[in-house]
Each structure stands twice: as structure tokens, then as C-alpha cells.
Amino acid sequence: MRTAAKVEIVRKAIRIANSFVNLSVLIVVSLLLAFSCYAIWDSGQVHSAASAGNYTLYKPTAEDEGASFEDLRANNPDVFAWLTVYGTNIDYPVVQGHK
């Protein structure tokens, strides 16, 4: 009788441990899924903000003839260069963030 009772206690302990492991795995997978969804959403927000075309405010124009790059840079000190590749659609400011 004693061994049968011990076996039953061990089986219950294993079931409880198994349920705990299953719950833990479910929580971890759910958190990873939530973080993945947030990362995809955040990347979309960054892409849409970068596609808005706000960078053209800092691009030198023909009217700015005589204005130096330093004068144009006074509008936004994070801009430290302008990248233009002729014959392509590459025409963007180069910025550097500060920590």
C-alpha cells in the first residue's frame, strides 16, 4: 500500500510540474509573439515617418545660392552631410543622432 501511495504522489507531482512547464512555455511564446508584433509595427511607423519627405526642408535649393552648408546646417545640427547620387533617386540628408 505504501508504495502505491508513493507512486500516486509522484505521478501527481509530475503532472503539476508538467502543467507548470507547459504554462511557462506558453507565456514565453506569447511574449515573443507580442514583441514580434510590436517590432513589426514600430518598423512600419519608422518607415512611414521617413517616407514623409520632411528631409527636403534641409536640402539646398537654387534660391539658396550663396548659402553655405554651415548656414543650412544651422536649421538642424544633426545633419552633417547631404548624399546625392546623380542618375538615381538617391537624394537624402545624412544625420547623426546624439546619445
C-alpha positions as a Markdown table, in Angstrom:
| # | Residue | x | y | z |
|---|---|---|---|---|
| 1 | Met | 0.0 | 0.0 | 0.0 |
| 2 | Arg | 2.7 | 2.4 | 0.9 |
| 3 | Thr | 4.4 | 2.1 | -2.5 |
| 4 | Ala | 1.2 | 2.6 | -4.4 |
| 5 | Ala | 0.5 | 5.8 | -2.4 |
| 6 | Lys | 4.1 | 7.0 | -3.1 |
| 7 | Val | 3.7 | 6.2 | -6.8 |
| 8 | Glu | 0.5 | 8.2 | -6.9 |
| 9 | Ile | 2.1 | 11.2 | -5.1 |
| 10 | Val | 5.0 | 11.1 | -7.6 |
| 11 | Arg | 2.5 | 11.0 | -10.6 |
| 12 | Lys | 0.6 | 14.0 | -9.2 |
| 13 | Ala | 3.9 | 15.9 | -8.7 |
| 14 | Ile | 4.9 | 15.1 | -12.3 |
| 15 | Arg | 1.5 | 16.3 | -13.6 |
| 16 | Ile | 1.9 | 19.5 | -11.7 |
| 17 | Ala | 5.4 | 20.0 | -12.9 |
| 18 | Asn | 4.3 | 19.3 | -16.5 |
| 19 | Ser | 1.5 | 21.8 | -16.2 |
| 20 | Phe | 3.9 | 24.4 | -14.9 |
| 21 | Val | 6.4 | 23.8 | -17.7 |
| 22 | Asn | 3.6 | 24.0 | -20.3 |
| 23 | Leu | 2.3 | 27.2 | -18.8 |
| 24 | Ser | 5.8 | 28.7 | -18.7 |
| 25 | Val | 6.4 | 27.8 | -22.4 |
| 26 | Leu | 3.0 | 29.3 | -23.3 |
| 27 | Ile | 3.9 | 32.6 | -21.5 |
| 28 | Val | 7.3 | 32.8 | -23.2 |
| 29 | Val | 5.9 | 32.1 | -26.7 |
| 30 | Ser | 3.1 | 34.7 | -26.1 |
| 31 | Leu | 5.7 | 37.3 | -25.0 |
| 32 | Leu | 7.8 | 36.6 | -28.0 |
| 33 | Leu | 4.8 | 36.9 | -30.3 |
| 34 | Ala | 3.8 | 40.2 | -28.7 |
| 35 | Phe | 7.3 | 41.6 | -29.0 |
| 36 | Ser | 7.5 | 40.5 | -32.7 |
| 37 | Cys | 4.2 | 42.2 | -33.5 |
| 38 | Tyr | 5.4 | 45.4 | -31.7 |
| 39 | Ala | 8.7 | 45.3 | -33.7 |
| 40 | Ile | 6.9 | 45.0 | -37.0 |
| 41 | Trp | 4.5 | 47.8 | -36.0 |
| 42 | Asp | 7.4 | 50.0 | -34.9 |
| 43 | Ser | 9.3 | 49.4 | -38.1 |
| 44 | Gly | 6.3 | 50.4 | -40.1 |
| 45 | Gln | 6.0 | 53.6 | -38.1 |
| 46 | Val | 9.6 | 54.5 | -38.7 |
| 47 | His | 9.3 | 53.7 | -42.4 |
| 48 | Ser | 6.2 | 55.9 | -42.8 |
| 49 | Ala | 7.8 | 58.8 | -40.9 |
| 50 | Ala | 10.9 | 58.5 | -43.1 |
| 51 | Ser | 8.8 | 58.4 | -46.2 |
| 52 | Ala | 7.0 | 61.6 | -45.4 |
| 53 | Gly | 9.6 | 63.7 | -47.2 |
| 54 | Asn | 10.4 | 66.0 | -44.3 |
| 55 | Tyr | 14.1 | 65.8 | -45.2 |
| 56 | Thr | 13.6 | 68.1 | -48.2 |
| 57 | Leu | 13.3 | 71.0 | -45.8 |
| 58 | Tyr | 17.1 | 70.9 | -45.4 |
| 59 | Lys | 18.1 | 70.3 | -49.0 |
| 60 | Pro | 19.9 | 73.3 | -50.6 |
| 61 | Thr | 17.9 | 74.8 | -53.5 |
| 62 | Ala | 18.7 | 77.1 | -56.3 |
| 63 | Glu | 17.3 | 80.0 | -54.3 |
| 64 | Asp | 19.9 | 79.2 | -51.6 |
| 65 | Glu | 22.8 | 80.0 | -53.9 |
| 66 | Gly | 25.4 | 81.7 | -51.8 |
| 67 | Ala | 24.3 | 80.0 | -48.6 |
| 68 | Ser | 27.0 | 77.7 | -47.2 |
| 69 | Phe | 26.3 | 74.3 | -45.9 |
| 70 | Glu | 27.0 | 75.6 | -42.4 |
| 71 | Asp | 24.2 | 78.1 | -42.8 |
| 72 | Leu | 21.9 | 75.4 | -43.9 |
| 73 | Arg | 23.1 | 73.2 | -41.1 |
| 74 | Ala | 22.1 | 75.8 | -38.6 |
| 75 | Asn | 18.5 | 74.7 | -39.1 |
| 76 | Asn | 19.3 | 71.2 | -37.9 |
| 77 | Pro | 22.6 | 70.4 | -36.3 |
| 78 | Asp | 22.1 | 66.7 | -36.6 |
| 79 | Val | 22.5 | 67.0 | -40.4 |
| 80 | Phe | 26.2 | 66.6 | -41.2 |
| 81 | Ala | 26.1 | 65.8 | -44.9 |
| 82 | Trp | 23.8 | 65.6 | -48.0 |
| 83 | Leu | 24.1 | 62.5 | -50.2 |
| 84 | Thr | 23.1 | 62.9 | -53.8 |
| 85 | Val | 23.8 | 60.2 | -56.4 |
| 86 | Tyr | 23.2 | 61.6 | -59.8 |
| 87 | Gly | 21.2 | 59.5 | -62.2 |
| 88 | Thr | 19.3 | 57.8 | -59.3 |
| 89 | Asn | 16.6 | 58.8 | -56.8 |
| 90 | Ile | 19.1 | 58.9 | -54.0 |
| 91 | Asp | 18.9 | 62.4 | -52.6 |
| 92 | Tyr | 18.9 | 62.4 | -48.8 |
| 93 | Pro | 20.5 | 64.1 | -45.8 |
| 94 | Val | 22.9 | 62.2 | -43.6 |
| 95 | Val | 22.2 | 62.7 | -39.9 |
| 96 | Gln | 23.8 | 61.6 | -36.8 |
| 97 | Gly | 21.9 | 61.1 | -33.6 |
| 98 | His | 23.4 | 62.1 | -30.2 |
| 99 | Lys | 23.1 | 60.0 | -27.1 |
